[in-house]
Amino acid sequence: MGKRILLVGATGLVGQGVLRVLLQSDQVETVSVLVRRPYTASDPRVQVLQLTDFSSDALDGLDLHGFDACLYCAGPLPLGMTEAAYREATVATLERVVVAYAAANPAGYVAYISGMGADAGSALMPLRVKGQAEQVLARSGLAHTSLRPGVVRPVLGVVSPHRLRRGLYALGSPVLALAAGICPRVLTSTEAIGRCLLQLVLEPGPRPLVIENAGIAARAG
């Protein structure tokens, strides 16, 4: 039997890349994507779990039993958001999902896409909130890993759901491709994150608590 994976954030830049990598593996049996908006699955191994919101009540109504891992790739950009709003969308939402997943899978594993420089004590709001989100995993009682990618380059057909970022990625793609080989501590790709997560899911454990950007590249091979 292959791995059964719960993927949160499948429509985002990183989530798209992770899903593509997972579906390339014959060791993955199913991927259930947890989404808020209608989602069309093009692969029979993809199951859709759609909720209008990720409230505790809504999550409690799902049957989340039997998942080997929860890969949390969701999260908004902090641009124009207050710290309170960003914390609600980043920390509180993650915590509700992790609590629901842990209740159904106490021996499960969760991996969270954090960010380079994440630190709950940081003076910079986005990094401080990301660090607080990492603490959610530490409180969960589950085996867990926080990945801290730097600049993420979309590859293999992955496109950003944000129009402005799509344009910037299109203009900067050649430069990012060149820089990725020169600066592995700063740049990575959607494929590398996906390959790193797949390796973590397949590992018997124990897994590292934190993987920095260079470690993502090293594990991706």
C-alpha positions as a printed Julia matrix, in Angstrom:
221×3 Matrix{Float64}:
   0.0    0.0     0.0
   1.25   3.46   -0.9
   1.15   6.6     1.2
  -2.07   8.52    1.75
  -1.38  12.23    1.95
  -3.45  15.25    2.97
  -2.29  18.32    1.01
  -3.34  21.8     2.08
  -2.71  24.64   -0.37
  -2.76  22.68   -3.63
  -3.79  25.73   -5.67
  -0.88  27.89   -4.53
   2.52  28.18   -6.14
   4.28  25.71   -3.83
   1.27  23.4    -3.5
   0.97  22.99   -7.26
   4.57  21.89   -7.49
   4.27  19.53   -4.54
   1.19  17.86   -6.01
   2.96  17.29   -9.34
   5.86  15.59   -7.61
   3.61  13.43   -5.43
   1.66  12.18   -8.43
   4.89  11.17  -10.18
   5.62   8.68   -7.4
   4.28   5.14   -7.47
   4.71   5.1    -3.67
   1.83   7.56   -3.25
  -1.59   5.92   -3.21
  -3.83   8.97   -2.86
  -3.56  12.71   -2.33
  -6.53  14.42   -0.73
  -6.47  18.17   -1.4
  -8.13  20.34    1.24
  -9.48  23.46   -0.5
 -11.94  26.3    -0.01
 -12.88  26.81   -3.66
 -14.04  24.31   -6.32
 -11.14  22.2    -7.54
 -11.05  19.93  -10.57
  -8.82  16.89  -10.15
  -7.18  15.57  -13.32
  -5.74  12.42  -11.73
  -7.85   9.6   -10.27
  -5.56   9.44   -7.24
  -6.55  12.98   -6.24
  -9.52  13.34   -3.91
 -11.06  16.73   -3.18
 -12.1   17.84    0.31
 -13.81  21.22   -0.08
 -14.85  23.43    2.83
 -16.24  26.95    2.72
 -13.86  27.83    5.54
 -11.27  26.12    7.73
 -13.13  26.67   10.98
 -12.88  24.08   13.75
 -16.52  23.05   13.21
 -16.03  22.58    9.47
 -12.83  20.57    9.94
 -14.45  18.4    12.61
 -17.01  17.37   10.02
 -14.36  15.76    7.81
 -13.14  12.19    8.11
  -9.38  12.68    8.26
  -8.49   9.19    9.47
  -5.88   7.13    7.68
  -3.52   9.78    6.36
   0.2    9.08    6.64
   1.12  12.74    6.36
  -0.29  16.25    6.2
   1.66  18.62    3.95
   0.68  22.21    4.69
   1.66  24.49    1.81
  -1.0   27.19    2.27
  -0.55  30.77    3.41
  -1.2   34.3     2.14
   1.31  36.96    1.21
   1.61  39.48    4.05
   1.44  42.49    1.73
  -1.1   44.99    3.0
  -2.12  42.81    5.96
  -2.07  43.81    9.6
  -0.16  41.53   11.95
  -3.41  40.34   13.51
  -4.92  39.45   10.14
  -1.73  37.74    8.96
  -1.5   35.76   12.21
  -5.11  34.61   11.87
  -4.57  33.47    8.28
  -1.18  31.91    8.97
  -1.0   30.67   12.57
  -4.63  30.17   13.6
  -5.65  28.44   10.37
  -2.64  26.13   10.5
  -3.41  25.28   14.12
  -7.04  24.36   13.37
  -5.99  22.07   10.53
  -3.19  20.45   12.54
  -5.45  19.87   15.56
  -8.08  18.16   13.36
  -5.43  16.07   11.6
  -3.71  15.08   14.87
  -7.01  14.02   16.46
  -7.6   11.58   13.6
  -3.95  10.54   13.11
  -2.07  10.66   16.43
   0.84   8.77   14.87
   0.83  10.95   11.76
   3.41  13.37   10.39
   3.02  17.01    9.39
   5.3   19.2     7.29
   4.81  22.95    7.06
   6.16  25.32    4.4
   7.48  28.17    6.52
  10.03  30.67    5.22
  13.66  31.63    5.39
  14.42  33.54    8.57
  11.28  32.42   10.41
  11.71  33.26   14.1
   9.01  33.91   16.71
  11.31  36.54   18.22
  12.04  38.38   14.97
  11.55  42.14   14.73
  10.08  41.64   11.23
   6.36  40.86   11.33
   6.2   38.19    8.56
   9.16  36.29    9.99
   7.79  36.58   13.51
   4.39  35.19   12.48
   6.01  32.36   10.5
   8.04  31.49   13.57
   4.86  31.41   15.64
   3.34  29.08   13.06
   6.27  26.71   13.47
   5.51  26.59   17.18
   2.07  25.18   16.34
   3.78  22.04   15.06
   5.87  21.75   18.22
   2.67  21.83   20.31
   0.86  19.27   18.15
   2.5   16.15   19.62
   3.12  14.9    16.08
   6.33  14.16   14.25
   6.88  17.33   12.23
   9.2   19.35   10.02
   9.24  23.02    9.06
  10.76  23.81    5.66
  12.24  27.28    5.28
  12.57  28.02    1.58
  13.95  31.32    0.33
  12.99  32.54   -3.13
  10.9   29.83   -4.81
  11.16  29.47   -8.58
   8.13  27.91  -10.34
   9.1   25.12  -12.75
   7.45  22.37  -14.81
   4.42  24.43  -15.73
   3.62  25.72  -12.25
   2.18  29.25  -12.3
   1.48  31.67   -9.49
  -2.22  32.24   -8.7
  -1.38  35.96   -8.32
  -1.33  37.96  -11.57
   1.44  40.35  -10.55
   3.7   37.53   -9.37
   3.05  35.62  -12.62
   4.36  38.56  -14.59
   7.4   39.01  -12.37
   8.26  35.31  -12.55
   7.92  35.34  -16.34
  10.27  38.31  -16.66
  12.78  37.0   -14.15
  12.73  33.31  -15.03
  16.1   33.19  -16.88
  17.84  35.09  -14.07
  16.27  32.92  -11.37
  17.28  29.76  -13.22
  20.88  30.93  -13.36
  20.93  32.18   -9.78
  19.48  28.92   -8.43
  22.68  27.07   -9.27
  24.86  29.8    -7.79
  22.92  30.55   -4.6
  21.49  27.28   -3.21
  21.19  28.87    0.23
  18.71  31.46   -1.07
  16.9   30.05   -4.1
  14.97  26.84   -4.63
  12.16  25.59   -6.89
   8.67  24.19   -6.58
  10.0   20.83   -7.77
  12.79  20.77   -5.18
  10.32  21.47   -2.36
   8.06  18.71   -3.66
  10.89  16.2    -3.88
  12.09  17.11   -0.4
   8.59  16.63    1.04
   8.15  13.31   -0.75
  11.42  12.06    0.7
  10.32  13.13    4.18
   6.99  11.32    3.82
   8.72   8.12    2.73
  11.38   8.22    5.47
  10.79   5.87    8.39
  11.93   8.65   10.72
  13.0   10.44   12.78
  12.88  13.5    10.54
  14.58  16.84   11.15
  12.53  19.53   12.89
  13.72  22.25   10.51
  15.16  22.17    7.0
  16.7   25.37    5.68
  16.79  26.29    2.0
  20.12  24.61    1.29
  18.86  21.43    2.93
  15.83  21.42    0.65
  18.12  21.45   -2.37
  20.33  18.72   -0.89
  17.37  16.41   -0.22
  15.85  17.07   -3.62
  18.94  15.61   -5.25
